[in-house]
């Protein structure tokens, strides 16, 4: 059975804070006290209208009861438990829900400690690489070994020869003192070099903090949606927002200089935006979808900064690097909200059965832009399908991740090699639908496509990413890409895992690592 997010503790805690009895809350929500008791003890899942009624009765936002934070904690604990460090003392995954309910702060502290441990391992690997390849460190290491050899040689001479002449003994003593001083200098220099490198490393991983910000808000920011509606009305009341509309708005309202330049005159990103000088330059070779998005970001940078800063100020970001990264992510979110209006986009997505290519044509967006926007449709009462989203490069590195579907997405390392996000590289630009089943028998629909991005001609390098979106099969019939897939035949689903260390499928020919512990398949 799929794991349910243990949110009963939130309902019970809020009810007690309001001095409300179980009977009173059950009556307000239209359910029996016994059923509420099961919910509060995490024995029943909630959603839809019941979630809204409970939230209203408890006077809290429905997102508080979405279980997104608890689901993320379950996911992260599962990944933690699969680490080889716990091989000799395996964790009981069945206790995770209880631990989250009873001591969420302790679970967060444990995960924070684990992240620090993983970061330390990365530092060790990085230093090993630097010791192997950095010219300065190679030379310094050689110098230290040379000094040690000289000192050891003199010490052996003193140990084996007691009858040295005074002149010889003085000469060896001088050598010993000189080499010792040089050894100390070399050691001091190398430690100073390493400390200088470590000084710039943040205490926390910025990308993980931004991931947490998105998960905490279910990847939906009502403040930015409202801001986008206001901005759109001030640019073009008809809601068209063509590239020329955005450029004209930048020029007329903000006195912005906009230039289209040759690709070779710009960096690999294909654009330069200077807010201080109000100067936007972008490549003539950029696809219209990219140029339009860049122009929208410039507008949002100038007119939506207060809304973005308000979210940042109320977040749990701990470093300047994380705030900078989050600011860019929220800026892109606001630009997407501006270009793809919530109500129109959600209505079209339902009408077109989430045909991403048709939505691309309707809203002049790229595959990735449309997929990303679909994951943000979480407005209470107007929710879209709860999708997950994953972007990888051709080496399997995950650069974007979010899940509202319940699918666990790996935080460390790569995803299962059988996932469609990897298969899509075999047929670039073609959509790859996939029906999968995890070891716990949960099934998901995956839709992936490998896309090329470039800003120039023949000699300009291009990048290739695979972008995957998907949902629980409970919603698959509302997605056009599920047509033709054997949704009613459980045995036809492709057996996959999350990644090798968390997967118990020992018969997989693509396994790269042994499972962290013996795990029984669900029955």
Number of C-alpha atoms within 10 A of each C-alpha: 9 12 15 17 24 29 26 23 19 15 20 18 12 15 18 12 10 10 9 14 12 19 15 14 20 19 13 14 21 13 14 14 17 12 14 24 17 13 19 21 17 19 13 16 16 18 13 12 12 13 19 21 18 24 19 14 17 19 12 13 13 20 19 17 22 22 24 23 20 20 25 22 21 23 19 21 21 19 20 21 20 21 18 15 11 13 14 9 10 15 16 9 13 9 9 18 22 15 15 22 20 13 12 16 12 12 19 15 11 14 16 13 12 16 17 15 12 15 15 12 12 12 14 12 12 12 16 12 11 15 16 11 11 13 11 13 18 13 12 17 15 13 16 19 13 14 20 15 13 15 19 13 14 16 14 10 13 15 9 9 10 9 9 13 10 9 9 11 17 12 11 19 15 12 15 19 12 13 20 16 13 16 19 12 12 18 16 11 14 16 11 12 13 13 11 11 11 11 9 8 11 13 11 17 16 20 16 14 21 22 17 19 18 20 19 20 18 24 22 19 20 11 13 22 21 15 19 25 18 15 18 19 12 11 18 14 12 8 15 13 20 17 18 11 16 21 21 16 18 23 15 10 10 13 13 19 15 17 15 14 15 15 21 14 12 16 12 16 13 23 22 15 17 12 13 7 10 16 17 20 21 25 23 17 17 19 14 15 17 21 20 23 22 23 24 26 23 25 25 24 20 14 15 21 15 12 18 23 15 11 17 18 10 8 17 15 20 14 15 11 17 21 21 14 16 25 19 15 16 24 23 20 24 30 25 23 23 27 22 24 17 23 12 10 20 21 14 17 21 14 11 16 17 22 17 24 14 15 21 17 10 12 19 20 24 20 20 22 19 23 24 23 20 23 23 25 22 22 17 14 10 12 12 18 25 19 25 26 25 23 21 21 17 14 9 17 14 20 11 13 19 23 24 25 20 22 24 19 22 19 15 15 12 16 21 23 18 19 22 25 29 24 17 23 20 11 12 17 15 13 18 21 23 21 25 24 19 20 20 14 16 17 23 25 27 25 25 28 27 28 20 12 14 18 24 19 11 7 7 11 11 13 12 15 25 25 25 28 25 29 23 21 21 12 16 21 14 18 21 14 21 19 12 8 16 12 19 9 8 14 11 13 20 16 17 21 23 21 24 24 21 24 25 20 19 12 7 14 7 11 17 12 11 15 20 21 20 13 13 11 12 11 7
